[in-house]
Amino acid sequence: RVCVGVVNLQPEAAQVVIDRVSEAATLINLDSMGAGCSPNILVMATDDADGLARALVRAHPHAFRPRYAGASQAASKLAAFSTTSNPIRWWHVSMPVVRGTDVPAVRMPGGRPPEIPGSGLLTTEVVNRMRRSFVILDITKMEGATFQQIGDYVAMVAFAQIDPDAETSSFDTVLNLFSGPQLAGQL
């Protein structure tokens, strides 16, 4: 289930972003929760993206890199998240779980090793379930983009494991939104 929260944008603009991300969730068969839910996709707009990213990581390091295997990327990637010059940056936290359940498929701190039924050399019953996506918008670099386009971009990076350093210029994708003289189209 998906709950989108947007902070530091005017309510009308925030609602456009929430609506676009929620619409994308519906298209990929995810349930969107309504108002008052606890966000698992948190979109934060700021004019100091580096400062915000560093402060969040410093204040809540285990929110970004939980103490169980398979939750997030390497510490070097988290450092890059804190210092990238990209207009939009993102960080995912996931949980390896047994397919069709929320039972962790990794040993939790102080816990016992999990039992994973039905897994073998060629198949696995382990899937990654998104726990949280952090998305930071650098509003000083958003000139010319609409909030619909920003919402589409947020949906793409929140729902897919996108390499922020990937070369996407030869593809028609919203990921090119800030890379050319004209703004890119939708998802």
C-alpha positions as CSV (number, residue, x, y, z in Angstrom):
1,R,0.0,0.0,0.0
2,V,1.2,3.5,-0.8
3,C,0.9,6.7,1.2
4,V,2.4,9.8,-0.3
5,G,3.4,12.7,1.8
6,V,4.7,16.1,0.5
7,V,6.2,18.7,2.7
8,N,7.3,22.3,2.0
9,L,5.1,22.9,-1.0
10,Q,2.0,25.0,-1.3
11,P,-1.1,22.7,-0.6
12,E,-2.3,22.9,-4.2
13,A,1.1,22.0,-5.7
14,A,1.6,19.2,-3.1
15,Q,-1.8,17.8,-4.0
16,V,-0.9,17.6,-7.7
17,V,2.3,15.6,-6.8
18,I,0.3,13.4,-4.5
19,D,-2.3,12.8,-7.1
20,R,0.2,11.9,-9.9
21,V,2.1,9.5,-7.7
22,S,-1.1,7.9,-6.5
23,E,-2.4,7.6,-10.1
24,A,0.9,5.8,-11.0
25,A,0.5,3.5,-8.0
26,T,-3.0,2.5,-9.3
27,L,-1.6,1.8,-12.7
28,I,0.9,-0.7,-11.3
29,N,-1.8,-2.3,-9.1
30,L,-0.9,-0.8,-5.8
31,D,-3.4,0.5,-3.3
32,S,-3.2,4.2,-2.4
33,M,-4.2,5.1,1.1
34,G,-6.2,8.3,1.8
35,A,-5.6,11.4,3.7
36,G,-4.2,11.0,7.2
37,C,-2.1,7.9,6.4
38,S,1.5,7.5,7.5
39,P,3.6,8.3,4.4
40,N,5.9,5.6,3.0
41,I,6.8,7.9,0.1
42,L,8.0,11.2,1.6
43,V,8.6,14.0,-0.8
44,M,10.5,17.0,0.6
45,A,11.0,20.3,-1.2
46,T,13.8,22.6,-0.2
47,D,16.2,25.3,-1.4
48,D,19.0,23.5,0.4
49,A,18.9,19.9,-0.8
50,D,22.4,19.0,0.3
51,G,21.8,20.4,3.7
52,L,18.5,18.7,4.1
53,A,19.8,15.3,2.9
54,R,22.9,15.5,5.2
55,A,20.8,16.6,8.2
56,L,18.3,13.7,7.7
57,V,21.0,11.1,7.3
58,R,22.9,12.4,10.3
59,A,19.8,12.6,12.5
60,H,18.2,9.3,11.4
61,P,21.0,7.0,10.0
62,H,19.0,3.8,10.6
63,A,16.0,5.2,8.8
64,F,18.2,5.2,5.7
65,R,20.3,2.1,6.4
66,P,18.3,-0.2,8.7
67,R,20.3,-2.9,10.6
68,Y,19.2,-5.8,8.5
69,A,20.5,-7.2,5.2
70,G,19.0,-6.2,1.9
71,A,17.4,-3.0,3.2
72,S,19.3,-0.4,1.1
73,Q,22.4,0.4,-0.9
74,A,25.9,0.8,0.3
75,A,27.1,3.6,2.5
76,S,29.0,5.1,-0.5
77,K,25.6,5.4,-2.3
78,L,24.1,7.1,0.7
79,A,27.0,9.6,0.7
80,A,26.3,10.3,-3.0
81,F,22.5,10.8,-2.1
82,S,23.6,13.5,0.4
83,T,25.8,15.4,-2.1
84,T,24.4,14.9,-5.6
85,S,23.7,18.0,-7.8
86,N,20.6,16.4,-9.3
87,P,17.4,18.4,-9.1
88,I,15.6,15.4,-7.6
89,R,17.3,12.8,-5.4
90,W,15.8,9.7,-3.9
91,W,16.6,6.8,-1.5
92,H,14.7,3.6,-1.0
93,V,14.5,1.3,2.0
94,S,13.0,-2.1,1.4
95,M,12.5,-5.4,3.3
96,P,13.2,-8.8,1.9
97,V,10.1,-10.8,2.8
98,V,8.6,-14.2,2.0
99,R,6.3,-13.8,-1.0
100,G,2.7,-13.1,-0.2
101,T,3.5,-12.2,3.4
102,D,5.2,-9.6,5.5
103,V,7.4,-12.1,7.2
104,P,11.0,-10.9,7.0
105,A,13.3,-13.2,4.9
106,V,16.4,-11.9,6.7
107,R,17.6,-12.2,10.2
108,M,16.5,-9.2,12.2
109,P,18.8,-7.9,15.0
110,G,18.5,-10.2,18.0
111,G,16.3,-12.6,16.0
112,R,16.5,-16.1,14.7
113,P,17.3,-16.9,11.0
114,P,14.2,-17.0,8.9
115,E,12.6,-20.1,7.5
116,I,11.9,-19.6,3.8
117,P,9.6,-22.3,2.4
118,G,9.8,-23.3,-1.3
119,S,13.1,-21.7,-2.2
120,G,15.7,-23.6,-4.2
121,L,18.6,-23.0,-6.5
122,L,16.5,-21.8,-9.4
123,T,13.5,-20.2,-7.6
124,T,13.0,-18.1,-4.5
125,E,10.0,-17.1,-2.4
126,V,11.8,-13.9,-1.4
127,V,10.7,-10.5,-2.7
128,N,11.6,-7.0,-1.8
129,R,8.8,-5.0,-0.3
130,M,9.2,-1.2,-0.3
131,R,9.2,0.2,3.2
132,R,10.0,3.8,2.5
133,S,11.1,6.1,-0.3
134,F,12.7,9.5,0.5
135,V,12.5,12.0,-2.4
136,I,14.1,15.4,-2.1
137,L,13.2,18.2,-4.6
138,D,15.8,21.0,-5.1
139,I,13.4,23.8,-5.9
140,T,16.2,26.0,-7.0
141,K,16.6,23.7,-10.0
142,M,13.0,23.1,-11.0
143,E,12.4,26.2,-13.3
144,G,10.1,25.3,-16.2
145,A,8.9,22.0,-14.8
146,T,5.2,21.6,-14.0
147,F,4.0,19.9,-10.8
148,Q,2.4,17.2,-13.0
149,Q,5.9,16.5,-14.5
150,I,7.5,16.6,-11.1
151,G,4.8,14.1,-9.8
152,D,5.5,11.8,-12.7
153,Y,9.3,11.9,-12.0
154,V,8.7,11.2,-8.3
155,A,6.4,8.3,-9.2
156,M,9.1,6.8,-11.5
157,V,11.9,7.0,-8.9
158,A,9.7,6.0,-6.0
159,F,8.4,2.8,-7.7
160,A,11.4,1.6,-9.6
161,Q,15.0,1.0,-8.7
162,I,16.5,3.7,-10.8
163,D,20.3,4.3,-10.9
164,P,20.6,8.1,-10.4
165,D,23.8,8.0,-12.6
166,A,22.1,6.1,-15.5
167,E,22.5,7.5,-18.9
168,T,18.9,8.1,-20.1
169,S,19.3,10.7,-22.9
170,S,18.5,8.2,-25.7
171,F,15.2,7.2,-24.1
172,D,11.9,9.1,-24.1
173,T,11.5,9.2,-20.3
174,V,10.5,11.7,-17.6
175,L,14.0,11.1,-16.2
176,N,15.3,13.5,-18.8
177,L,13.1,16.3,-17.4
178,F,16.0,18.4,-16.3
179,S,18.6,17.4,-18.8
180,G,17.7,19.2,-22.1
181,P,16.5,22.4,-23.5
182,Q,13.0,21.2,-23.6
183,L,11.2,19.4,-20.8
184,A,10.6,15.7,-21.2
185,G,7.2,14.0,-21.4
186,Q,5.4,11.7,-19.0
187,L,6.5,8.4,-17.6
